[in-house]
């Protein structure tokens, strides 16, 4: 009976928040894989996902920030172990590590992303 009650509480907690439930399912598949995150302020951060919580705060290991420029190649800033608040995240995607290793970031130029507007 205790387990059934706990299950109903969990159902009630996730009701009305299908996005968070879906996000947790997707993020579970990304644990210990390299991901790319675009933040609401336009930053691009890559790192190995080590964990996350119920509010989609992410813990990244060995993370870097890619800084884009129209004049110079992409600069990579070492961040190391990094925590990103869930409410700052716009996009999360898995990185193909083999393809990523082949990219010459010094010759890649592009406009920095702007802030997300709602």
N, C-alpha and C positions, 0 to 999 in steps of 0.2 A: 504494500500500500504506500509505503514511503516513496518508492521509486516511481509509482504512477503519479503521485502528487508532484514530485520533482519534474517529471516530464511535462505535466500540464503547465507548471510555472515557466519552464523553458519555452513552451509553445506560446504562452501569453507574452513573454519577453520579446520573442522574435516577431510576433504579429504586428503588422503595421510598419515593419522595418525590413522589407524583403531585400533591399539593397545591401544592408549590413550582412545579412545571412549569405547572400550570394558572394559578397566580397570575401568573407571568411572562407568560403568553399574554394574560391579561386586562389586566394593567398596560400592556403594549405598546400596546394600543388606546387607553389613556388619556393617553399622552404628549402634552404641549402642550394638554391640556384641563383645565378646572377640575374638581377632585374634592373630595368631602367624606370626611373620615376620622373615625371614632369610635375613640378609643383605649381601651385596656383600663381606664384610670382614669376613663372617661366624658367625656373632652374631645371637642369637635367642632371640627375644624380644616378650613378650606377653603383651597385654593390651586391654582395651575396646576402639574401634574406635569411636572417637567423631566427626571427620571431616576429609576432604581432599580437596585439591584444584586441579586446572587444570594441574598441573605438578606432580600430585600424591604424594605431600608432605602429610604425615599422622600425625594426632594428636591423641595420645593415652592417656587415663586416667587410673590411677592405674597400670602403667606398671612395669614389671619386666624383667630382663635379666637372662636367664638361662645359666650358665657357666658349661660346661661339662668337665669331667676329666676321664682318664682311671684308676686313683688310688683312687679317692674319689667319693662320691655321687654328684649329681648335686647341685650346689650352686645357690641360687636365690638372685639377687641383686635388691633391690627396686629402681625404677627410678621415680615413681610418674607420673606427667604430662610430656609427652615426645613428641617431634616433630622429625619425621624421614623424611629426604629429599628423594624425590621420586627417584632420580638417585642413591640412595644407596640401594634400595630394590631389592632383587633377587626373593623372593617368599612370597606370602601372602596367608594365609589359615584360615578358621574359626576353632575355638577350641570348642570341645564338652566339655562343662564345667563340666558335671556330670562325664564323663570318666576322665577328667583332675584331678578332686578332688580325685579320687581313686588311683592315681599314687603316689607311695612312692619314691620321688625324692632322698632321702638319700641313697637308695640302687641301684639307677640307675647309671650305669657307661657307658661312651662312649668317643670316640675320639672327640675332638673339630673339628668343620668344618673348612676347609681351605677357602681361598679367592676364589671368582668366577673368572675363567679365560675365556677369550673370544678368 
